[in-house]
Amino acid sequence: AVVPIEAGLMHVVDFDKGCYIGQEVIAKMHFRGKPRRYLVGLLVDGDDSVSGQITVEGRVVGRVTSCVKSRALDRMIALAILRRGYHEPGQKVVLDSGLAAKVAELPFVSKF
């Protein structure tokens, strides 16, 4: 599961609202500092669907959660969970299949 702070969705969290499921976890992450992992976009080199672990210099730093061919970008894109420090746009990573990918800003396309 990905919580709002990991997905960059803190603008949808209301700390003044009454109790809700997961409130303690979200509050703890928000008030104690940065999350350990982030939901990011990947621009994948190649035309094959990808899945599995993601590495940087041989170290496992995350995993692909989904992958699809983007009609708007005419290339493969993926969503992934990456550890803090490897989540910044432009970071180059290697996928399980051996293909390279680069971390991209989300959303991939802001308007059609």
C-alpha positions as CSV (number, residue, x, y, z in Angstrom):
1,A,0.0,0.0,0.0
2,V,1.1,3.5,-0.7
3,V,0.1,6.3,1.7
4,P,-0.6,9.9,0.5
5,I,2.7,11.3,1.6
6,E,4.6,8.7,-0.5
7,A,2.4,9.4,-3.5
8,G,2.9,13.2,-3.3
9,L,-0.8,13.7,-2.4
10,M,-0.5,15.5,1.0
11,H,-2.7,18.2,-0.4
12,V,-5.7,15.8,-0.1
13,V,-5.1,15.1,3.6
14,D,-7.1,17.0,6.1
15,F,-5.6,16.9,9.6
16,D,-8.6,18.8,11.1
17,K,-11.1,16.1,10.0
18,G,-12.3,13.5,12.4
19,C,-10.7,10.1,12.7
20,Y,-10.2,7.9,9.6
21,I,-8.4,4.6,8.9
22,G,-4.7,5.2,8.6
23,Q,-4.7,8.6,10.2
24,E,-2.0,7.7,12.8
25,V,0.4,6.4,10.1
26,I,-0.1,9.5,7.9
27,A,0.3,11.9,10.8
28,K,3.4,10.2,12.1
29,M,5.1,10.3,8.6
30,H,4.0,13.9,8.1
31,F,5.2,15.3,11.4
32,R,8.4,13.2,11.9
33,G,10.0,13.8,8.5
34,K,10.3,12.4,5.1
35,P,9.0,9.0,4.0
36,R,11.4,6.2,3.2
37,R,9.9,5.5,-0.2
38,Y,8.1,7.4,-3.0
39,L,5.7,6.7,-5.8
40,V,7.5,7.8,-9.1
41,G,7.1,7.6,-12.8
42,L,9.6,5.9,-15.0
43,L,10.3,6.5,-18.7
44,V,11.4,3.0,-19.9
45,D,13.9,2.5,-22.7
46,G,12.5,-0.1,-25.1
47,D,9.1,-1.4,-26.1
48,D,8.6,-4.3,-23.7
49,S,6.4,-4.3,-20.6
50,V,8.5,-4.4,-17.4
51,S,8.0,-5.6,-13.8
52,G,10.0,-6.6,-10.8
53,Q,12.9,-5.0,-8.9
54,I,14.7,-1.8,-9.7
55,T,18.5,-1.4,-9.1
56,V,21.0,1.4,-9.1
57,E,24.7,0.3,-9.3
58,G,23.7,-3.3,-8.3
59,R,21.7,-2.2,-5.2
60,V,17.9,-2.9,-5.1
61,V,16.2,0.4,-4.6
62,G,12.6,-0.3,-5.5
63,R,10.0,-2.2,-7.6
64,V,7.8,-1.5,-10.6
65,T,4.1,-1.4,-9.7
66,S,2.6,-1.1,-13.2
67,C,3.6,-0.6,-16.8
68,V,1.9,0.5,-20.0
69,K,2.6,1.8,-23.4
70,S,1.7,5.5,-23.4
71,R,-0.2,6.7,-26.5
72,A,0.5,10.3,-25.6
73,L,4.2,9.8,-25.2
74,D,4.5,6.9,-27.7
75,R,6.7,4.9,-25.3
76,M,6.6,2.6,-22.3
77,I,6.0,4.2,-19.0
78,A,5.8,2.7,-15.5
79,L,4.9,3.6,-11.9
80,A,7.3,2.4,-9.3
81,I,8.1,2.6,-5.6
82,L,11.6,3.9,-5.0
83,R,13.7,4.5,-1.9
84,R,14.4,8.0,-0.7
85,G,17.5,9.3,-2.5
86,Y,16.7,7.5,-5.7
87,H,13.4,9.1,-6.4
88,E,14.4,12.5,-8.0
89,P,13.5,13.1,-11.6
90,G,16.4,12.3,-13.9
91,Q,17.7,9.4,-11.8
92,K,18.8,6.5,-14.0
93,V,17.8,3.0,-12.9
94,V,18.0,-0.5,-14.2
95,L,15.0,-2.8,-14.4
96,D,14.9,-6.6,-13.8
97,S,14.8,-7.2,-17.5
98,G,18.0,-5.3,-18.0
99,L,16.3,-2.4,-19.6
100,A,17.3,1.1,-18.5
101,A,14.7,3.7,-17.3
102,K,14.7,7.3,-16.0
103,V,12.7,8.7,-13.1
104,A,10.1,11.3,-14.5
105,E,7.9,13.9,-12.9
106,L,4.3,13.0,-12.4
107,P,2.0,13.4,-14.1
108,F,3.7,12.2,-17.2
109,V,1.5,14.5,-19.4
110,S,-0.3,17.5,-17.8
111,K,-2.8,18.2,-20.6
112,F,-4.0,16.6,-23.8
